[in-house]
Amino acid sequence: MSTSKLRRRLLLAGTSMMFAGTTVAQTVAEPVFGTPGKDSGWIPTPEGMVEAMLRLGKTTREDYVVDLGSGDGRIPILAAQVFGARSMGVEYNPDLVAFSQQRARNAGLAERVRFIQGDVFEVDFSSATVVTLFMPPAFNQKLRPRLLAMKPGTRILSFIFGMGDWEPDESVFVEDQRGMLWIVPAQMGGAWTVNVEGPDPARYALRLDQQHQKLEGRITIDTAPLPLFDARIDANRVRFTALPNGRRHDFDGRLVGGRIEGTLRVTGVPALRRFSAAR
């Protein structure tokens, strides 16, 4: 056999081996129900619930979705396919990571979806705008401080299991199963001084007692401390009402750079008044 023919055969054999290796790399076994991870076994969230939860969280292509304990990758992949979001899955089991990566490649989503192998308590997911999870209650309780420390307005979505005394803002039900939404609230608890602008400026002392998105407190108007009504935090927005002398005062503001800036509507007064509050 000539040297040129031998080289040609070796080249063809090497090419065949290369393609064979590629085929093997792209074929990862289907995961088995209950496949172990670090904090729980793999039990998939039903696909109908996945889409319902992402809709509940008003997911868009502007979002970055991070699924904690991503299993077979269905949530990050659907977030990209249906909602156009960028997404990432964090999974402890390397076999599930490999399977998820294969699914993303096969769906043509490798540029918008990625999966990493790791411990969710060690991975930095602070840049997420939507966080999804289906983990046991003890896991959620342990994770909760990190979730509450995320940027106000971040949406947290959980299937079946809650967050202890941090009650969900909304829920969705699919075939009698529950998905829940929490919106991370800004931290507004404490003592504030409120300055109301206008031709008749005023200064009030405000005390906010916060438990997650719920508020209680008092505001001193005309030297009288008054309870707050309908008080609530929604991301960085705060609303509450006071009734000095039976006259409704509705405050609506947003936390901006450590100050609350907003408007005050007083019953019987047509014009809105501006107010700001500082700790």
C-alpha positions as CSV (number, residue, x, y, z in Angstrom):
1,M,0.0,0.0,0.0
2,S,1.3,3.4,-0.9
3,T,2.1,6.0,1.7
4,S,-0.6,8.4,0.3
5,K,-3.3,5.6,0.5
6,L,-2.3,4.8,4.1
7,R,-2.5,8.4,5.1
8,R,-6.0,8.7,3.5
9,R,-7.2,5.6,5.4
10,L,-5.9,6.9,8.7
11,L,-7.5,10.2,8.1
12,L,-10.9,8.6,7.3
13,A,-10.6,6.4,10.4
14,G,-9.8,9.3,12.6
15,T,-12.8,11.3,11.2
16,S,-15.1,8.4,11.8
17,M,-13.8,8.1,15.4
18,M,-14.3,11.8,15.9
19,F,-18.0,11.7,14.7
20,A,-18.6,8.6,16.8
21,G,-17.2,10.4,19.9
22,T,-19.5,13.4,19.2
23,T,-22.5,11.1,19.0
24,V,-21.7,9.5,22.3
25,A,-21.2,12.9,23.9
26,Q,-24.6,14.1,22.7
27,T,-26.4,11.0,24.0
28,V,-27.0,11.2,27.8
29,A,-29.3,8.8,29.6
30,E,-32.8,10.0,30.5
31,P,-32.8,10.8,34.2
32,V,-34.7,8.5,36.6
33,F,-37.4,9.9,38.9
34,G,-35.8,10.4,42.3
35,T,-32.2,10.7,41.0
36,P,-30.3,11.9,44.1
37,G,-29.0,15.4,44.5
38,K,-27.5,17.2,47.5
39,D,-30.6,18.4,49.2
40,S,-33.3,16.2,47.7
41,G,-34.0,13.7,44.9
42,W,-35.1,14.8,41.5
43,I,-38.9,15.1,41.2
44,P,-39.8,17.2,38.1
45,T,-42.2,20.2,38.3
46,P,-45.1,19.4,35.8
47,E,-44.5,21.3,32.6
48,G,-48.0,23.0,32.8
49,M,-47.1,24.3,36.2
50,V,-43.7,25.5,34.9
51,E,-45.3,27.7,32.3
52,A,-48.1,28.9,34.7
53,M,-45.5,29.9,37.3
54,L,-43.3,31.8,34.8
55,R,-46.4,33.7,33.6
56,L,-47.4,34.4,37.2
57,G,-43.9,36.0,37.6
58,K,-44.5,38.1,34.4
59,T,-41.3,36.7,32.8
60,T,-40.1,38.4,29.7
61,R,-37.2,38.4,27.4
62,E,-35.6,41.1,29.6
63,D,-35.4,38.6,32.5
64,Y,-32.6,36.4,33.8
65,V,-34.1,33.3,35.2
66,V,-32.1,31.1,37.6
67,D,-33.5,27.7,38.6
68,L,-32.1,26.3,41.8
69,G,-32.0,22.5,41.7
70,S,-32.6,22.5,38.0
71,G,-33.0,18.7,37.5
72,D,-33.6,17.9,33.8
73,G,-33.4,21.5,32.8
74,R,-37.1,22.0,31.9
75,I,-37.5,25.4,33.7
76,P,-34.5,27.2,32.2
77,I,-35.2,25.8,28.8
78,L,-38.9,26.7,28.8
79,A,-38.1,30.2,30.1
80,A,-36.0,30.7,27.0
81,Q,-38.2,28.9,24.5
82,V,-41.6,30.5,25.5
83,F,-40.6,33.7,27.2
84,G,-37.3,34.6,25.4
85,A,-35.5,35.0,28.8
86,R,-31.8,34.2,29.4
87,S,-31.6,31.5,32.0
88,M,-29.3,29.3,34.1
89,G,-29.8,26.1,36.0
90,V,-27.9,25.2,39.1
91,E,-27.8,21.4,39.8
92,Y,-25.6,19.3,42.1
93,N,-25.9,16.1,40.2
94,P,-23.4,16.1,37.3
95,D,-25.5,13.6,35.3
96,L,-28.5,15.8,35.4
97,V,-26.3,18.8,34.4
98,A,-25.0,16.8,31.3
99,F,-28.6,15.8,30.4
100,S,-29.8,19.4,30.7
101,Q,-26.9,20.7,28.6
102,Q,-27.8,18.1,25.9
103,R,-31.5,19.2,25.9
104,A,-30.5,22.9,25.6
105,R,-28.2,22.1,22.6
106,N,-30.8,19.9,20.9
107,A,-33.3,22.8,21.3
108,G,-30.9,25.3,19.8
109,L,-30.7,27.3,23.0
110,A,-27.1,26.8,24.1
111,E,-26.5,30.6,23.7
112,R,-29.4,31.6,26.0
113,V,-29.4,28.8,28.5
114,R,-26.6,27.4,30.6
115,F,-26.3,24.8,33.3
116,I,-23.7,24.6,36.0
117,Q,-22.9,21.9,38.5
118,G,-22.7,23.2,42.0
119,D,-24.1,23.8,45.5
120,V,-26.8,26.5,45.4
121,F,-25.6,27.8,48.7
122,E,-22.2,28.5,47.2
123,V,-23.2,29.7,43.7
124,D,-23.7,33.5,43.2
125,F,-27.2,34.0,41.6
126,S,-27.6,37.6,42.9
127,S,-28.0,39.0,39.4
128,A,-31.2,36.9,38.7
129,T,-34.5,38.8,38.2
130,V,-36.5,35.6,38.5
131,V,-35.6,32.7,40.8
132,T,-37.4,29.4,40.6
133,L,-37.2,26.4,42.9
134,F,-39.0,23.2,44.0
135,M,-37.2,22.2,47.2
136,P,-38.1,21.0,50.7
137,P,-39.3,23.5,53.3
138,A,-36.1,23.2,55.3
139,F,-34.1,24.2,52.2
140,N,-36.4,27.2,51.6
141,Q,-36.0,28.4,55.1
142,K,-32.2,28.2,54.9
143,L,-32.2,30.0,51.6
144,R,-34.7,32.7,52.5
145,P,-32.2,35.2,53.9
146,R,-30.3,35.2,50.6
147,L,-33.5,35.7,48.7
148,L,-34.7,38.6,50.9
149,A,-31.3,40.2,50.4
150,M,-31.7,40.3,46.6
151,K,-32.6,43.4,44.6
152,P,-36.1,44.6,45.5
153,G,-38.6,43.5,42.8
154,T,-36.8,40.2,42.2
155,R,-39.5,37.5,41.7
156,I,-39.3,34.2,43.6
157,L,-41.3,31.3,42.3
158,S,-41.8,28.0,44.2
159,F,-43.8,24.9,43.5
160,I,-45.7,23.4,46.4
161,F,-43.4,24.5,49.3
162,G,-43.6,28.0,50.9
163,M,-41.2,30.3,52.8
164,G,-42.4,30.0,56.4
165,D,-43.9,33.3,57.6
166,W,-43.0,35.1,54.4
167,E,-46.4,34.7,52.8
168,P,-46.6,34.6,49.0
169,D,-47.9,37.7,47.1
170,E,-49.8,35.6,44.6
171,S,-50.6,31.9,43.8
172,V,-51.5,29.9,40.7
173,F,-53.2,26.5,40.7
174,V,-52.8,23.8,38.0
175,E,-54.7,20.5,38.6
176,D,-55.0,21.3,42.3
177,Q,-51.3,21.9,42.7
178,R,-50.0,25.3,43.9
179,G,-47.3,27.5,42.5
180,M,-46.4,30.7,44.5
181,L,-44.9,34.1,43.8
182,W,-43.0,36.3,46.2
183,I,-41.7,39.8,45.2
184,V,-38.6,40.7,47.2
185,P,-39.4,43.8,49.2
186,A,-37.2,46.8,49.9
187,Q,-36.1,47.2,53.5
188,M,-38.1,50.2,54.9
189,G,-38.5,49.5,58.5
190,G,-37.4,52.1,61.0
191,A,-38.0,55.8,62.0
192,W,-38.5,58.3,59.2
193,T,-39.0,62.1,59.0
194,V,-41.5,63.0,56.3
195,N,-41.3,66.4,54.7
196,V,-44.4,67.5,52.7
197,E,-43.8,70.2,50.1
198,G,-46.2,72.9,48.9
199,P,-47.5,76.3,50.0
200,D,-48.3,74.9,53.4
201,P,-45.2,72.6,54.1
202,A,-45.4,70.1,56.9
203,R,-43.1,67.7,58.8
204,Y,-44.3,64.4,60.2
205,A,-42.6,61.6,62.2
206,L,-43.2,58.2,60.7
207,R,-42.5,54.8,62.2
208,L,-42.6,51.7,60.0
209,D,-42.5,48.2,61.4
210,Q,-41.8,45.7,58.6
211,Q,-42.3,42.0,58.3
212,H,-41.3,41.1,54.7
213,Q,-43.9,42.9,52.5
214,K,-46.2,43.7,55.3
215,L,-46.2,47.0,57.2
216,E,-47.6,48.4,60.4
217,G,-46.7,51.7,62.0
218,R,-47.7,55.1,63.1
219,I,-47.4,58.7,61.8
220,T,-47.6,61.8,63.9
221,I,-49.8,64.5,62.3
222,D,-50.7,67.6,64.3
223,T,-49.0,66.1,67.3
224,A,-51.3,63.1,67.3
225,P,-49.7,59.6,66.6
226,L,-52.0,57.8,64.2
227,P,-52.1,54.2,63.1
228,L,-51.4,53.3,59.4
229,F,-54.0,51.6,57.3
230,D,-53.6,49.6,54.1
231,A,-49.8,49.7,54.5
232,R,-47.8,47.6,52.1
233,I,-44.5,47.3,50.3
234,D,-44.4,46.2,46.7
235,A,-40.7,45.9,45.6
236,N,-39.4,49.4,46.3
237,R,-42.9,51.0,46.4
238,V,-44.6,51.8,49.7
239,R,-48.2,52.8,50.3
240,F,-50.1,53.7,53.5
241,T,-53.1,55.7,54.7
242,A,-53.7,57.8,57.8
243,L,-56.9,59.5,59.0
244,P,-56.1,62.7,60.9
245,N,-59.5,64.1,62.1
246,G,-61.2,61.6,59.8
247,R,-59.6,63.2,56.7
248,R,-57.9,60.6,54.5
249,H,-54.2,61.1,53.7
250,D,-52.9,58.6,51.1
251,F,-49.1,58.3,50.8
252,D,-47.6,56.6,47.8
253,G,-43.8,56.6,47.4
254,R,-40.7,54.7,46.2
255,L,-37.4,54.1,47.9
256,V,-34.8,55.8,45.8
257,G,-31.2,56.0,47.1
258,G,-32.1,55.6,50.7
259,R,-35.0,58.1,50.6
260,I,-38.7,57.7,50.0
261,E,-40.0,60.0,47.3
262,G,-43.7,60.2,46.4
263,T,-47.0,61.9,46.5
264,L,-49.6,62.7,49.1
265,R,-53.3,62.8,48.3
266,V,-55.6,64.5,50.8
267,T,-59.3,64.0,50.6
268,G,-61.0,67.2,49.5
269,V,-57.7,68.7,48.1
270,P,-57.6,68.4,44.3
271,A,-53.8,68.7,43.8
272,L,-51.3,66.0,44.7
273,R,-48.5,67.1,47.1
274,R,-45.0,65.9,46.9
275,F,-43.3,64.4,49.9
276,S,-39.9,62.9,50.8
277,A,-38.8,60.9,53.8
278,A,-35.4,60.3,55.3
279,R,-34.3,58.0,58.1
